[in-house]
């Protein structure tokens, strides 16, 4: 019903990006560029996307520079580690995979997102 007004998306597709209260500040549903796009503000969305990408590139460049310095100096350097996942070998496929290590649901229950980086 009313598919022509919903770009022929299914009900599921239309609700996948619906905001949800209490999620982590890093939840992709909070992306400001995406919200602008969904509201038809294309030029603003594109500018915001560029800003977000640059904001996220800077920490990566700093980590890469620190790793390069550590390699030259022979000092240890901790690589980036995801907050709620760890990279492990899958026992069945023997492939490296990111496996949930816990913490998200506890943080959500407490509404304590202090460990989350500011990515938006």
The first five atom37 places (N, CA, C, CB, O) and aatype in JSON, in Angstrom:
{
  "aatype": [20, 20, 20, 20, 20, 20, 20, 20, 20, 20, 20, 20, 20, 20, 20, 20, 20, 20, 20, 20, 20, 20, 20, 20, 20, 20, 20, 20, 20, 20, 20, 20, 20, 20, 20, 20, 20, 20, 20, 20, 20, 20, 20, 20, 20, 20, 20, 20, 20, 20, 20, 20, 20, 20, 20, 20, 20, 20, 20, 20, 20, 20, 20, 20, 20, 20, 20, 20, 20, 20, 20, 20, 20, 20, 20, 20, 20, 20, 20, 20, 20, 20, 20, 20, 20, 20, 20, 20, 20, 20, 20, 20, 20, 20, 20, 20, 20, 20, 20, 20, 20, 20, 20, 20, 20, 20, 20, 20, 20, 20, 20, 20, 20, 20, 20, 20, 20, 20, 20, 20],
  "atom_mask": [
    [1, 1, 1, 1, 1],
    [1, 1, 1, 1, 1],
    [1, 1, 1, 1, 1],
    [1, 1, 1, 1, 1],
    [1, 1, 1, 1, 1],
    [1, 1, 1, 1, 1],
    [1, 1, 1, 1, 1],
    [1, 1, 1, 1, 1],
    [1, 1, 1, 1, 1],
    [1, 1, 1, 1, 1],
    [1, 1, 1, 1, 1],
    [1, 1, 1, 1, 1],
    [1, 1, 1, 1, 1],
    [1, 1, 1, 1, 1],
    [1, 1, 1, 1, 1],
    [1, 1, 1, 1, 1],
    [1, 1, 1, 1, 1],
    [1, 1, 1, 1, 1],
    [1, 1, 1, 1, 1],
    [1, 1, 1, 1, 1],
    [1, 1, 1, 1, 1],
    [1, 1, 1, 1, 1],
    [1, 1, 1, 1, 1],
    [1, 1, 1, 1, 1],
    [1, 1, 1, 1, 1],
    [1, 1, 1, 1, 1],
    [1, 1, 1, 1, 1],
    [1, 1, 1, 1, 1],
    [1, 1, 1, 1, 1],
    [1, 1, 1, 1, 1],
    [1, 1, 1, 1, 1],
    [1, 1, 1, 1, 1],
    [1, 1, 1, 1, 1],
    [1, 1, 1, 1, 1],
    [1, 1, 1, 1, 1],
    [1, 1, 1, 1, 1],
    [1, 1, 1, 1, 1],
    [1, 1, 1, 1, 1],
    [1, 1, 1, 1, 1],
    [1, 1, 1, 1, 1],
    [1, 1, 1, 1, 1],
    [1, 1, 1, 1, 1],
    [1, 1, 1, 1, 1],
    [1, 1, 1, 1, 1],
    [1, 1, 1, 1, 1],
    [1, 1, 1, 1, 1],
    [1, 1, 1, 1, 1],
    [1, 1, 1, 1, 1],
    [1, 1, 1, 1, 1],
    [1, 1, 1, 1, 1],
    [1, 1, 1, 1, 1],
    [1, 1, 1, 1, 1],
    [1, 1, 1, 1, 1],
    [1, 1, 1, 1, 1],
    [1, 1, 1, 1, 1],
    [1, 1, 1, 1, 1],
    [1, 1, 1, 1, 1],
    [1, 1, 1, 1, 1],
    [1, 1, 1, 1, 1],
    [1, 1, 1, 1, 1],
    [1, 1, 1, 1, 1],
    [1, 1, 1, 1, 1],
    [1, 1, 1, 1, 1],
    [1, 1, 1, 1, 1],
    [1, 1, 1, 1, 1],
    [1, 1, 1, 1, 1],
    [1, 1, 1, 1, 1],
    [1, 1, 1, 1, 1],
    [1, 1, 1, 1, 1],
    [1, 1, 1, 1, 1],
    [1, 1, 1, 1, 1],
    [1, 1, 1, 1, 1],
    [1, 1, 1, 1, 1],
    [1, 1, 1, 1, 1],
    [1, 1, 1, 1, 1],
    [1, 1, 1, 1, 1],
    [1, 1, 1, 1, 1],
    [1, 1, 1, 1, 1],
    [1, 1, 1, 1, 1],
    [1, 1, 1, 1, 1],
    [1, 1, 1, 1, 1],
    [1, 1, 1, 1, 1],
    [1, 1, 1, 1, 1],
    [1, 1, 1, 1, 1],
    [1, 1, 1, 1, 1],
    [1, 1, 1, 1, 1],
    [1, 1, 1, 1, 1],
    [1, 1, 1, 1, 1],
    [1, 1, 1, 1, 1],
    [1, 1, 1, 1, 1],
    [1, 1, 1, 1, 1],
    [1, 1, 1, 1, 1],
    [1, 1, 1, 1, 1],
    [1, 1, 1, 1, 1],
    [1, 1, 1, 1, 1],
    [1, 1, 1, 1, 1],
    [1, 1, 1, 1, 1],
    [1, 1, 1, 1, 1],
    [1, 1, 1, 1, 1],
    [1, 1, 1, 1, 1],
    [1, 1, 1, 1, 1],
    [1, 1, 1, 1, 1],
    [1, 1, 1, 1, 1],
    [1, 1, 1, 1, 1],
    [1, 1, 1, 1, 1],
    [1, 1, 1, 1, 1],
    [1, 1, 1, 1, 1],
    [1, 1, 1, 1, 1],
    [1, 1, 1, 1, 1],
    [1, 1, 1, 1, 1],
    [1, 1, 1, 1, 1],
    [1, 1, 1, 1, 1],
    [1, 1, 1, 1, 1],
    [1, 1, 1, 1, 1],
    [1, 1, 1, 1, 1],
    [1, 1, 1, 1, 1],
    [1, 1, 1, 1, 1],
    [1, 1, 1, 1, 1],
    [1, 1, 1, 1, 1],
    [1, 1, 1, 1, 1]
  ],
  "atom_positions": [
    [[0.84, -1.18, 0.0], [0.0, 0.0, 0.0], [0.89, 1.25, 0.0], [-0.95, -0.01, 1.22], [1.85, 1.33, 0.77]],
    [[0.57, 2.21, -0.85], [1.29, 3.49, -0.98], [2.76, 3.3, -1.36], [1.21, 4.26, 0.34], [3.6, 4.15, -1.05]],
    [[3.09, 2.21, -2.04], [4.47, 1.93, -2.41], [5.09, 3.05, -3.23], [4.55, 0.63, -3.19], [6.29, 3.32, -3.11]],
    [[4.29, 3.72, -4.05], [4.84, 4.79, -4.89], [5.38, 5.93, -4.04], [3.78, 5.31, -5.86], [6.23, 6.69, -4.5]],
    [[4.9, 6.07, -2.82], [5.39, 7.12, -1.92], [6.57, 6.64, -1.08], [4.26, 7.58, -1.01], [7.17, 7.43, -0.35]],
    [[6.9, 5.37, -1.18], [7.98, 4.79, -0.38], [9.07, 4.21, -1.28], [7.42, 3.71, 0.55], [9.82, 3.33, -0.84]],
    [[9.16, 4.67, -2.51], [10.19, 4.23, -3.45], [10.19, 2.72, -3.61], [11.54, 4.7, -2.99], [11.23, 2.13, -3.9]],
    [[9.04, 2.08, -3.42], [8.87, 0.64, -3.59], [9.7, -0.19, -2.61], [9.21, 0.25, -5.0], [10.01, -1.35, -2.89]],
    [[10.07, 0.41, -1.47], [10.73, -0.35, -0.42], [9.7, -1.18, 0.33], [11.5, 0.59, 0.55], [8.54, -0.77, 0.45]],
    [[10.12, -2.32, 0.85], [9.22, -3.12, 1.68], [9.09, -2.46, 3.04], [9.76, -4.58, 1.83], [9.85, -1.55, 3.38]],
    [[8.13, -2.9, 3.81], [7.95, -2.37, 5.17], [9.22, -2.6, 6.0], [6.74, -3.04, 5.86], [9.62, -1.72, 6.76]],
    [[9.84, -3.76, 5.85], [11.07, -4.05, 6.57], [12.18, -3.06, 6.19], [11.53, -5.48, 6.29], [12.84, -2.49, 7.06]],
    [[12.37, -2.86, 4.9], [13.41, -1.94, 4.45], [13.17, -0.52, 4.96], [13.49, -1.94, 2.92], [14.12, 0.19, 5.3]],
    [[11.93, -0.12, 5.01], [11.6, 1.23, 5.49], [11.87, 1.41, 6.98], [10.16, 1.55, 5.21], [12.15, 2.52, 7.42]],
    [[11.79, 0.35, 7.74], [11.95, 0.48, 9.19], [13.36, 0.12, 9.69], [10.94, -0.39, 9.89], [13.66, 0.34, 10.86]],
    [[14.21, -0.43, 8.84], [15.55, -0.83, 9.29], [16.35, 0.33, 9.85], [16.31, -1.46, 8.14], [17.14, 0.14, 10.78]],
    [[16.18, 1.51, 9.32], [16.96, 2.66, 9.75], [16.19, 3.56, 10.71], [17.39, 3.46, 8.55], [16.62, 4.68, 10.99]],
    [[15.06, 3.09, 11.21], [14.27, 3.9, 12.13], [15.05, 4.14, 13.42], [12.91, 3.22, 12.44], [15.63, 3.2, 13.98]],
    [[15.08, 5.38, 13.9], [15.79, 5.67, 15.15], [15.22, 4.85, 16.31], [15.71, 7.16, 15.49], [14.04, 4.54, 16.35]],
    [[16.09, 4.53, 17.24], [15.7, 3.77, 18.43], [16.32, 4.46, 19.63], [16.14, 2.25, 18.33], [17.52, 4.76, 19.62]],
    [[15.55, 4.7, 20.65], [16.07, 5.34, 21.86], [17.02, 4.42, 22.59], [14.92, 5.74, 22.78], [16.85, 3.2, 22.6]],
    [[18.02, 5.01, 23.21], [18.92, 4.26, 24.07], [20.06, 3.55, 23.39], [18.15, 3.3, 24.82], [20.79, 2.8, 24.04]],
    [[20.25, 3.74, 22.1], [21.34, 3.06, 21.41], [22.64, 3.85, 21.59], [21.03, 2.9, 19.9], [22.64, 5.01, 22.0]],
    [[23.74, 3.19, 21.3], [25.06, 3.81, 21.43], [25.16, 5.04, 20.54], [26.17, 2.8, 21.08], [24.54, 5.09, 19.48]],
    [[25.95, 6.02, 20.96], [26.13, 7.2, 20.12], [26.83, 6.89, 18.8], [26.92, 8.24, 20.87], [26.85, 7.72, 17.9]],
    [[27.41, 5.7, 18.68], [28.07, 5.29, 17.45], [27.14, 4.49, 16.53], [29.29, 4.46, 17.77], [27.56, 4.07, 15.45]],
    [[25.9, 4.28, 16.94], [24.93, 3.53, 16.14], [24.74, 4.24, 14.8], [23.57, 3.39, 16.9], [24.54, 5.45, 14.75]],
    [[24.8, 3.48, 13.72], [24.72, 4.09, 12.39], [23.4, 4.8, 12.13], [24.94, 3.03, 11.33], [23.31, 5.65, 11.25]],
    [[22.38, 4.46, 12.9], [21.09, 5.15, 12.73], [21.15, 6.59, 13.21], [20.0, 4.4, 13.48], [20.22, 7.36, 12.98]],
    [[22.23, 6.95, 13.88], [22.41, 8.32, 14.35], [23.22, 9.18, 13.38], [23.09, 8.31, 15.71], [23.47, 10.35, 13.65]],
    [[23.61, 8.61, 12.27], [24.42, 9.37, 11.31], [23.67, 10.59, 10.82], [24.82, 8.48, 10.11], [22.6, 10.48, 10.22]],
    [[24.21, 11.76, 11.08], [23.51, 12.98, 10.67], [23.38, 13.13, 9.16], [24.21, 14.19, 11.24], [22.4, 13.69, 8.67]],
    [[24.36, 12.64, 8.4], [24.27, 12.75, 6.94], [23.13, 11.89, 6.41], [25.6, 12.33, 6.28], [22.44, 12.27, 5.47]],
    [[22.94, 10.74, 7.03], [21.87, 9.84, 6.6], [20.5, 10.46, 6.89], [22.0, 8.48, 7.29], [19.59, 10.38, 6.07]],
    [[20.38, 11.06, 8.05], [19.11, 11.71, 8.42], [18.79, 12.84, 7.43], [19.18, 12.27, 9.87], [17.65, 12.98, 6.99]],
    [[19.8, 13.64, 7.09], [19.58, 14.72, 6.13], [19.14, 14.17, 4.78], [20.86, 15.56, 5.98], [18.24, 14.71, 4.14]],
    [[19.78, 13.09, 4.35], [19.43, 12.48, 3.07], [17.98, 11.98, 3.1], [20.39, 11.32, 2.73], [17.23, 12.17, 2.16]],
    [[17.62, 11.32, 4.21], [16.26, 10.78, 4.32], [15.21, 11.89, 4.31], [16.13, 9.96, 5.59], [14.06, 11.66, 3.94]],
    [[15.63, 13.08, 4.71], [14.71, 14.23, 4.69], [14.79, 15.02, 3.39], [15.0, 15.15, 5.87], [14.21, 16.1, 3.27]],
    [[15.51, 14.46, 2.41], [15.57, 15.08, 1.09], [16.5, 16.28, 1.01], [14.21, 15.49, 0.68], [16.43, 17.04, 0.04]],
    [[17.36, 16.47, 1.99], [18.28, 17.61, 2.0], [19.64, 17.14, 1.47], [18.42, 18.21, 3.46], [20.61, 17.05, 2.22]],
    [[19.67, 16.85, 0.18], [20.8, 16.19, -0.47], [22.11, 16.96, -0.37], [20.48, 15.96, -1.9], [23.14, 16.37, -0.03]],
    [[22.1, 18.25, -0.65], [23.34, 19.04, -0.61], [23.93, 19.08, 0.8], [23.09, 20.48, -1.12], [25.13, 18.91, 0.98]],
    [[23.07, 19.29, 1.78], [23.53, 19.3, 3.17], [24.03, 17.91, 3.58], [22.39, 19.75, 4.12], [25.03, 17.8, 4.29]],
    [[23.34, 16.87, 3.12], [23.75, 15.5, 3.45], [25.13, 15.21, 2.89], [22.73, 14.49, 2.9], [25.96, 14.6, 3.56]],
    [[25.38, 15.64, 1.66], [26.68, 15.4, 1.05], [27.79, 16.15, 1.79], [26.66, 15.82, -0.42], [28.86, 15.6, 2.03]],
    [[27.53, 17.39, 2.16], [28.52, 18.17, 2.91], [28.78, 17.52, 4.27], [28.04, 19.63, 3.1], [29.92, 17.44, 4.71]],
    [[27.74, 17.06, 4.92], [27.88, 16.4, 6.22], [28.64, 15.09, 6.1], [26.51, 16.16, 6.85], [29.44, 14.76, 6.97]],
    [[28.39, 14.35, 5.04], [29.12, 13.1, 4.81], [30.61, 13.36, 4.66], [28.57, 12.37, 3.57], [31.44, 12.64, 5.2]],
    [[30.94, 14.4, 3.91], [32.35, 14.76, 3.74], [32.99, 15.13, 5.08], [32.48, 15.94, 2.74], [34.12, 14.73, 5.37]],
    [[32.25, 15.89, 5.91], [32.76, 16.28, 7.22], [33.01, 15.05, 8.1], [31.77, 17.23, 7.92], [34.05, 14.93, 8.74]],
    [[32.04, 14.12, 8.11], [32.18, 12.91, 8.91], [33.36, 12.06, 8.46], [30.89, 12.09, 8.86], [34.12, 11.55, 9.28]],
    [[33.5, 11.9, 7.16], [34.6, 11.09, 6.65], [35.95, 11.68, 7.04], [34.51, 10.96, 5.13], [36.86, 10.95, 7.43]],
    [[36.07, 13.0, 6.95], [37.33, 13.64, 7.32], [37.58, 13.51, 8.83], [37.32, 15.12, 6.91], [38.7, 13.27, 9.26]],
    [[36.51, 13.66, 9.61], [36.64, 13.51, 11.06], [37.11, 12.11, 11.43], [35.3, 13.82, 11.75], [37.88, 11.95, 12.37]],
    [[36.65, 11.1, 10.7], [37.03, 9.73, 11.0], [38.39, 9.37, 10.41], [35.98, 8.79, 10.47], [39.04, 8.43, 10.89]],
    [[38.84, 10.1, 9.39], [40.16, 9.84, 8.82], [41.27, 10.31, 9.74], [40.3, 10.53, 7.46], [42.32, 9.67, 9.82]],
    [[41.06, 11.41, 10.44], [42.11, 11.99, 11.27], [42.63, 11.03, 12.35], [41.61, 13.25, 11.92], [43.84, 10.86, 12.46]],
    [[41.75, 10.39, 13.13], [42.27, 9.43, 14.12], [43.01, 8.25, 13.47], [41.13, 8.9, 14.97], [44.0, 7.76, 14.01]],
    [[42.51, 7.81, 12.33], [43.19, 6.7, 11.64], [44.6, 7.13, 11.21], [42.37, 6.24, 10.41], [45.55, 6.36, 11.36]],
    [[44.73, 8.35, 10.69], [46.05, 8.84, 10.28], [46.98, 8.96, 11.48], [45.92, 10.21, 9.58], [48.16, 8.64, 11.37]],
    [[46.44, 9.4, 12.62], [47.26, 9.49, 13.85], [47.72, 8.09, 14.28], [46.45, 10.16, 14.99], [48.89, 7.9, 14.64]],
    [[46.8, 7.11, 14.23], [47.19, 5.74, 14.6], [48.27, 5.2, 13.66], [45.95, 4.81, 14.57], [49.21, 4.55, 14.1]],
    [[48.12, 5.47, 12.37], [49.1, 4.99, 11.41], [50.46, 5.65, 11.64], [48.62, 5.26, 9.98], [51.5, 5.0, 11.53]],
    [[50.46, 6.95, 11.96], [51.72, 7.65, 12.23], [52.37, 7.1, 13.5], [51.47, 9.18, 12.37], [53.59, 6.91, 13.54]],
    [[51.57, 6.85, 14.54], [52.1, 6.27, 15.78], [52.68, 4.9, 15.53], [51.0, 6.19, 16.85], [53.74, 4.56, 16.07]],
    [[52.01, 4.09, 14.71], [52.51, 2.75, 14.4], [53.83, 2.83, 13.63], [51.46, 1.96, 13.57], [54.74, 2.04, 13.87]],
    [[53.93, 3.78, 12.71], [55.16, 3.94, 11.94], [56.31, 4.36, 12.85], [54.96, 4.97, 10.8], [57.42, 3.85, 12.74]],
    [[56.04, 5.32, 13.76], [57.07, 5.76, 14.72], [57.49, 4.59, 15.62], [56.55, 6.94, 15.57], [58.68, 4.4, 15.88]],
    [[56.51, 3.83, 16.09], [56.81, 2.7, 16.97], [57.67, 1.67, 16.24], [55.52, 2.05, 17.48], [58.57, 1.08, 16.84]],
    [[57.39, 1.45, 14.98], [58.18, 0.49, 14.2], [59.62, 0.98, 14.07], [57.56, 0.29, 12.79], [60.57, 0.2, 14.22]],
    [[59.78, 2.27, 13.81], [61.13, 2.85, 13.68], [61.89, 2.8, 15.0], [61.05, 4.3, 13.19], [63.08, 2.48, 15.04]],
    [[61.18, 3.11, 16.09], [61.8, 3.16, 17.41], [61.92, 1.79, 18.06], [61.01, 4.07, 18.32], [62.71, 1.61, 18.99]],
    [[61.16, 0.83, 17.57], [61.15, -0.48, 18.17], [60.31, -0.55, 19.44], [62.54, -0.9, 18.47], [60.46, -1.47, 20.25]],
    [[59.42, 0.44, 19.62], [58.55, 0.45, 20.8], [57.21, -0.19, 20.47], [58.35, 1.89, 21.32], [56.78, -0.18, 19.32]],
    [[56.55, -0.75, 21.48], [55.24, -1.37, 21.21], [54.18, -0.32, 20.9], [54.8, -2.21, 22.42], [54.22, 0.81, 21.39]],
    [[53.25, -0.72, 20.08], [52.15, 0.18, 19.71], [50.88, -0.65, 19.64], [52.42, 0.92, 18.34], [50.82, -1.65, 18.93]],
    [[49.87, -0.23, 20.39], [48.6, -0.95, 20.36], [47.82, -0.57, 19.11], [47.77, -0.66, 21.63], [47.53, 0.62, 18.91]],
    [[47.47, -1.53, 18.27], [46.65, -1.21, 17.1], [45.21, -0.91, 17.52], [46.68, -2.36, 16.08], [44.82, -1.19, 18.66]],
    [[44.45, -0.38, 16.63], [43.04, -0.1, 16.9], [42.33, -1.4, 17.25], [42.37, 0.57, 15.68], [42.53, -2.43, 16.62]],
    [[41.5, -1.32, 18.27], [40.71, -2.49, 18.67], [39.25, -2.08, 18.75], [41.21, -3.08, 20.04], [38.91, -1.12, 19.43]],
    [[38.38, -2.8, 18.06], [36.95, -2.51, 18.17], [36.48, -2.64, 19.62], [36.13, -3.45, 17.26], [37.03, -3.42, 20.4]],
    [[35.47, -1.88, 19.96], [34.99, -1.83, 21.33], [34.31, -3.12, 21.78], [34.05, -0.68, 21.49], [34.57, -3.6, 22.88]],
    [[33.44, -3.67, 20.95], [32.65, -4.82, 21.38], [32.93, -6.09, 20.6], [31.2, -4.49, 21.27], [32.21, -7.08, 20.74]],
    [[33.96, -6.08, 19.78], [34.3, -7.25, 18.98], [35.79, -7.52, 19.07], [33.87, -7.05, 17.51], [36.58, -6.62, 19.34]],
    [[36.16, -8.78, 18.85], [37.57, -9.13, 18.76], [37.75, -10.05, 17.56], [38.06, -9.82, 20.07], [36.85, -10.8, 17.17]],
    [[38.92, -9.97, 16.98], [39.2, -10.77, 15.8], [39.74, -12.13, 16.24], [40.22, -10.04, 14.87], [40.75, -12.23, 16.93]],
    [[39.02, -13.18, 15.81], [39.4, -14.55, 16.18], [39.23, -15.46, 14.97], [38.55, -15.07, 17.37], [38.5, -15.15, 14.03]],
    [[39.91, -16.56, 15.03], [39.76, -17.56, 13.97], [38.48, -18.34, 14.23], [41.0, -18.51, 13.91], [38.28, -18.87, 15.33]],
    [[37.63, -18.42, 13.23], [36.4, -19.19, 13.35], [36.78, -20.67, 13.43], [35.44, -18.92, 12.15], [37.52, -21.16, 12.58]],
    [[36.27, -21.38, 14.44], [36.66, -22.79, 14.6], [36.19, -23.69, 13.46], [36.12, -23.32, 15.89], [36.79, -24.74, 13.22]],
    [[35.14, -23.29, 12.77], [34.62, -24.12, 11.68], [35.31, -23.79, 10.37], [33.11, -23.93, 11.55], [35.82, -24.68, 9.69]],
    [[35.32, -22.51, 10.01], [35.85, -22.12, 8.7], [37.35, -21.83, 8.72], [35.12, -20.91, 8.19], [37.99, -21.78, 7.67]],
    [[37.91, -21.63, 9.91], [39.31, -21.26, 10.07], [39.62, -19.87, 9.51], [40.2, -22.29, 9.4], [40.79, -19.51, 9.36]],
    [[38.58, -19.11, 9.19], [38.75, -17.73, 8.7], [38.79, -16.79, 9.89], [37.61, -17.34, 7.72], [38.18, -17.06, 10.93]],
    [[39.5, -15.66, 9.75], [39.47, -14.64, 10.79], [38.13, -13.93, 10.71], [40.65, -13.64, 10.64], [37.67, -13.57, 9.62]],
    [[37.51, -13.72, 11.86], [36.21, -13.06, 11.92], [36.15, -12.18, 13.16], [35.05, -14.1, 11.92], [36.83, -12.43, 14.15]],
    [[35.33, -11.14, 13.09], [35.08, -10.31, 14.27], [33.94, -10.95, 15.05], [34.73, -8.83, 13.87], [32.83, -11.12, 14.55]],
    [[34.23, -11.31, 16.29], [33.29, -12.02, 17.14], [32.93, -11.11, 18.32], [33.88, -13.38, 17.64], [33.81, -10.49, 18.92]],
    [[31.65, -11.04, 18.63], [31.19, -10.22, 19.74], [31.83, -10.69, 21.03], [29.65, -10.27, 19.85], [31.8, -11.87, 21.35]],
    [[32.43, -9.75, 21.78], [33.1, -10.11, 23.03], [32.35, -9.64, 24.27], [34.49, -9.55, 23.04], [32.8, -9.87, 25.39]],
    [[31.22, -8.99, 24.07], [30.42, -8.57, 25.21], [30.56, -7.09, 25.51], [30.79, -9.36, 26.43], [31.45, -6.41, 24.99]],
    [[29.67, -6.6, 26.35], [29.74, -5.23, 26.83], [28.67, -4.31, 26.29], [31.04, -4.68, 26.5], [28.24, -3.39, 26.99]],
    [[28.22, -4.53, 25.06], [27.25, -3.6, 24.48], [25.94, -3.59, 25.27], [26.97, -3.97, 23.02], [25.46, -2.53, 25.66]],
    [[25.38, -4.77, 25.5], [24.07, -4.84, 26.14], [24.13, -4.32, 27.58], [23.54, -6.26, 26.12], [23.17, -3.74, 28.08]],
    [[25.27, -4.55, 28.23], [25.46, -4.02, 29.58], [25.52, -2.49, 29.56], [26.73, -4.59, 30.21], [24.92, -1.83, 30.4]],
    [[26.23, -1.95, 28.59], [26.31, -0.49, 28.45], [24.94, 0.09, 28.11], [27.32, -0.1, 27.36], [24.57, 1.15, 28.62]],
    [[24.2, -0.6, 27.26], [22.87, -0.12, 26.89], [21.95, -0.14, 28.1], [22.28, -0.98, 25.76], [21.18, 0.8, 28.31]],
    [[22.02, -1.2, 28.89], [21.16, -1.29, 30.07], [21.46, -0.16, 31.05], [21.34, -2.64, 30.75], [20.54, 0.42, 31.64]],
    [[22.74, 0.15, 31.24], [23.15, 1.22, 32.16], [23.09, 2.6, 31.52], [24.56, 0.95, 32.67], [23.18, 3.61, 32.21]],
    [[22.95, 2.63, 30.19], [23.05, 3.86, 29.42], [24.38, 4.57, 29.72], [21.86, 4.8, 29.75], [24.44, 5.78, 29.89]],
    [[25.43, 3.76, 29.77], [26.78, 4.26, 29.99], [27.58, 4.06, 28.7], [27.46, 3.54, 31.2], [28.08, 2.97, 28.42]],
    [[27.67, 5.12, 27.94], [28.38, 5.05, 26.65], [29.72, 5.75, 26.72], [27.53, 5.66, 25.54], [30.23, 6.2, 25.69]],
    [[30.3, 5.84, 27.91], [31.56, 6.59, 28.1], [32.73, 6.0, 27.32], [31.91, 6.62, 29.57], [33.69, 6.72, 27.04]],
    [[32.67, 4.74, 26.95], [33.77, 4.13, 26.19], [33.66, 4.4, 24.69], [33.79, 2.64, 26.43], [34.61, 4.15, 23.94]],
    [[32.53, 4.9, 24.25], [32.31, 5.12, 22.8], [33.08, 6.34, 22.31], [30.82, 5.29, 22.5], [33.08, 7.38, 22.96]],
    [[33.73, 6.21, 21.17], [34.38, 7.38, 20.58], [33.34, 8.32, 19.97], [35.4, 6.94, 19.51], [32.21, 7.92, 19.67]],
    [[33.73, 9.57, 19.79], [32.85, 10.56, 19.17], [33.09, 10.52, 17.66], [33.11, 12.01, 19.76], [34.0, 11.19, 17.16]],
    [[32.29, 9.74, 16.95], [32.52, 9.59, 15.51], [31.62, 10.46, 14.65], [32.34, 8.17, 15.11], [31.87, 10.61, 13.46]],
    [[30.59, 11.04, 15.24], [29.69, 11.87, 14.46], [29.85, 13.33, 14.82], [28.24, 11.44, 14.66], [29.18, 14.19, 14.25]]
  ]
}
